[in-house]
């Protein structure tokens, strides 16, 4: 099974129409990857669907990088009892 980071990159790539191989953990969703506010909200929804979790939207939207998003999602998965790999 893919790691949380790999899954975050895959969802981000699909949502923003970019190549997952070009995404690095330090990349900012807005500055480096070009996500606009509507896309940021869409990313939150897609991450919730991918991981089977519910996130606080304000907290999720305050996450700025791929690495931070991976850590945030992993923490939410643990809090909500959702099994994850990596």
Backbone as JSON, one array per atom type, in Angstrom:
{
  "sequence": "XXXXXXXXXXXXXXXXXXXXXXXXXXXXXXXXXXXXXXXXXXXXXXXXXXXXXXXXXXXXXXXXXXXXXXXXXXXXXXXXXXXXXX",
  "N": [[0.84, -1.18, 0.0], [0.41, 2.28, -0.67], [2.25, 5.01, 0.81], [1.17, 7.58, 3.14], [2.17, 10.03, 2.28], [2.69, 9.47, -0.47], [0.09, 9.04, -1.35], [-1.06, 11.54, -0.84], [0.41, 13.08, -2.65], [-0.46, 11.9, -5.07], [-3.24, 12.47, -5.1], [-3.11, 15.25, -5.09], [-1.76, 15.74, -7.51], [-3.64, 14.74, -9.36], [-5.85, 16.43, -8.85], [-4.82, 18.98, -9.36], [-3.92, 18.73, -11.91], [-1.2, 18.03, -12.56], [2.05, 16.46, -12.83], [2.68, 13.82, -10.67], [5.26, 13.04, -10.1], [6.68, 15.36, -10.16], [6.19, 16.61, -7.8], [7.27, 17.68, -4.65], [8.02, 17.11, -1.14], [8.44, 19.51, 0.21], [7.08, 21.38, -1.27], [4.83, 24.08, -1.64], [1.31, 24.23, -1.64], [0.0, 26.44, -2.81], [2.01, 28.4, -3.66], [4.11, 26.92, -4.97], [2.79, 24.9, -6.4], [0.6, 26.04, -7.51], [-2.1, 26.06, -6.66], [-5.33, 27.38, -6.43], [-7.76, 29.15, -4.41], [-10.29, 27.84, -4.65], [-9.47, 25.38, -5.62], [-8.0, 24.53, -3.45], [-9.95, 24.03, -1.52], [-11.23, 21.98, -2.85], [-9.18, 20.1, -2.83], [-9.08, 19.47, -0.08], [-11.54, 18.14, 0.2], [-11.08, 15.98, -1.53], [-8.92, 14.71, -0.26], [-10.22, 13.92, 2.07], [-12.01, 12.06, 1.02], [-10.23, 10.2, -0.16], [-8.87, 9.18, 2.09], [-10.89, 8.47, 3.81], [-11.77, 10.09, 5.94], [-12.76, 12.84, 8.1], [-12.03, 16.2, 8.03], [-11.3, 19.19, 9.85], [-12.18, 22.0, 8.16], [-11.04, 24.62, 8.18], [-8.65, 24.21, 9.61], [-7.45, 22.33, 7.92], [-7.16, 23.83, 5.58], [-5.23, 25.6, 6.38], [-2.87, 24.29, 6.25], [0.16, 24.21, 4.56], [2.15, 22.9, 2.96], [3.1, 19.94, 1.06], [4.39, 18.01, 2.67], [3.59, 18.83, 5.25], [0.86, 18.48, 4.97], [0.72, 15.72, 4.68], [1.55, 14.88, 7.23], [-0.46, 16.08, 8.79], [-2.79, 14.79, 7.82], [-2.16, 12.13, 8.44], [-2.18, 12.3, 11.24], [-4.88, 12.98, 11.69], [-6.08, 10.65, 10.72], [-5.19, 8.77, 12.62], [-6.4, 9.86, 14.93], [-9.07, 9.46, 14.23], [-9.24, 6.78, 14.03], [-8.61, 5.47, 11.66], [-7.07, 3.17, 9.61], [-3.78, 3.37, 8.34], [-1.02, 3.21, 6.04], [2.56, 3.43, 6.24]],
  "CA": [[0.0, 0.0, 0.0], [1.17, 3.53, -0.76], [2.36, 5.79, 2.04], [0.31, 8.77, 3.2], [2.79, 11.03, 1.41], [2.45, 9.08, -1.86], [-1.34, 9.25, -1.63], [-1.26, 12.99, -0.89], [0.97, 13.53, -3.93], [-1.31, 11.41, -6.15], [-4.48, 13.25, -5.09], [-2.75, 16.61, -5.47], [-1.46, 15.71, -8.94], [-4.89, 14.58, -10.1], [-6.7, 17.6, -8.66], [-4.21, 20.17, -9.96], [-3.48, 18.39, -13.27], [0.24, 18.06, -12.68], [2.69, 15.16, -12.7], [3.01, 13.5, -9.27], [6.72, 12.93, -9.99], [7.22, 16.71, -10.01], [5.79, 17.15, -6.5], [8.21, 17.42, -3.56], [7.4, 17.31, 0.18], [8.53, 20.91, 0.65], [6.28, 22.24, -2.14], [3.63, 24.75, -1.15], [0.17, 24.03, -2.54], [-0.32, 27.66, -3.57], [3.14, 29.05, -4.31], [4.87, 26.03, -5.86], [1.94, 24.04, -7.24], [-0.39, 26.88, -8.19], [-3.49, 25.84, -6.24], [-6.12, 28.55, -6.09], [-8.6, 28.89, -3.23], [-11.3, 26.84, -4.98], [-8.78, 24.1, -5.71], [-7.61, 24.15, -2.09], [-11.15, 23.44, -0.91], [-11.42, 20.7, -3.55], [-8.16, 19.19, -2.31], [-9.52, 19.0, 1.24], [-12.6, 17.16, -0.04], [-10.49, 14.8, -2.16], [-8.16, 14.02, 0.77], [-11.19, 13.26, 2.95], [-12.51, 10.89, 0.29], [-9.12, 9.25, -0.32], [-8.48, 8.57, 3.35], [-12.06, 8.09, 4.6], [-11.74, 10.88, 7.16], [-13.35, 14.17, 8.07], [-11.08, 17.16, 8.57], [-11.75, 20.55, 10.09], [-11.79, 22.67, 6.92], [-10.14, 25.74, 8.45], [-7.35, 23.64, 9.96], [-6.89, 21.71, 6.72], [-6.76, 24.87, 4.63], [-4.06, 26.32, 6.89], [-1.69, 23.47, 5.94], [0.71, 24.85, 3.36], [3.03, 22.09, 2.12], [2.8, 18.51, 0.89], [4.86, 17.31, 3.86], [2.7, 19.18, 6.37], [-0.44, 17.85, 4.71], [0.89, 14.3, 4.97], [1.58, 14.74, 8.69], [-1.78, 16.45, 9.28], [-3.73, 13.72, 7.46], [-1.8, 10.95, 9.25], [-2.65, 12.57, 12.6], [-6.35, 12.88, 11.67], [-6.39, 9.22, 10.56], [-4.98, 8.15, 13.93], [-7.45, 10.36, 15.81], [-10.37, 8.92, 13.83], [-9.15, 5.33, 14.0], [-8.52, 5.0, 10.28], [-5.79, 2.51, 9.38], [-2.96, 3.91, 7.24], [0.31, 2.61, 5.87], [3.66, 4.37, 6.12]],
  "C": [[0.89, 1.25, 0.0], [1.2, 4.24, 0.59], [1.39, 6.97, 1.99], [0.86, 9.83, 2.24], [2.54, 10.73, -0.07], [1.0, 9.34, -2.26], [-1.67, 10.73, -1.7], [-0.76, 13.54, -2.22], [0.06, 13.12, -5.09], [-2.61, 12.22, -6.24], [-4.21, 14.68, -5.55], [-2.5, 16.7, -6.98], [-2.74, 15.63, -9.77], [-5.75, 15.84, -10.03], [-6.15, 18.83, -9.38], [-3.7, 19.94, -11.39], [-1.98, 18.57, -13.47], [0.8, 16.66, -12.48], [3.11, 14.93, -11.25], [4.53, 13.43, -9.08], [7.38, 14.29, -9.79], [6.95, 17.31, -8.64], [6.78, 16.7, -5.42], [7.54, 17.73, -2.22], [7.42, 18.77, 0.63], [7.7, 21.87, -0.2], [5.05, 22.8, -1.43], [2.51, 24.52, -2.16], [-0.08, 25.26, -3.41], [0.87, 28.21, -4.34], [3.84, 28.16, -5.33], [3.99, 25.27, -6.85], [0.78, 24.78, -7.89], [-1.84, 26.67, -7.8], [-4.14, 27.17, -5.9], [-7.08, 28.17, -4.98], [-9.66, 27.81, -3.49], [-10.67, 25.45, -5.04], [-8.34, 23.61, -4.34], [-8.77, 23.48, -1.37], [-11.42, 22.07, -1.54], [-10.41, 19.66, -3.06], [-8.56, 18.62, -0.96], [-10.57, 17.9, 1.07], [-12.03, 15.86, -0.62], [-9.63, 14.01, -1.16], [-9.1, 13.29, 1.72], [-11.72, 11.98, 2.3], [-11.45, 9.8, 0.18], [-8.83, 8.48, 0.96], [-9.66, 8.13, 4.22], [-12.13, 8.8, 5.94], [-12.54, 12.16, 6.99], [-12.38, 15.11, 8.74], [-11.79, 18.49, 8.85], [-11.26, 21.39, 8.9], [-10.81, 23.81, 7.16], [-8.73, 25.24, 8.78], [-6.68, 23.04, 8.73], [-6.4, 22.75, 5.74], [-5.55, 25.67, 5.1], [-2.76, 25.55, 6.65], [-1.14, 23.94, 4.6], [1.52, 23.96, 2.43], [2.57, 20.63, 2.04], [3.2, 17.73, 2.14], [3.97, 17.57, 5.06], [1.33, 18.53, 6.21], [-0.38, 16.36, 5.04], [0.85, 14.04, 6.47], [0.2, 15.03, 9.29], [-2.78, 15.33, 9.04], [-3.44, 12.46, 8.27], [-2.32, 11.11, 10.67], [-4.18, 12.44, 12.69], [-6.78, 11.41, 11.55], [-6.26, 8.5, 11.89], [-6.1, 8.56, 14.89], [-8.81, 9.74, 15.52], [-10.35, 7.4, 13.67], [-9.12, 4.72, 12.61], [-7.13, 4.41, 10.05], [-5.08, 3.11, 8.19], [-1.65, 3.14, 7.19], [1.33, 3.72, 5.82], [3.54, 5.45, 7.13]]
}
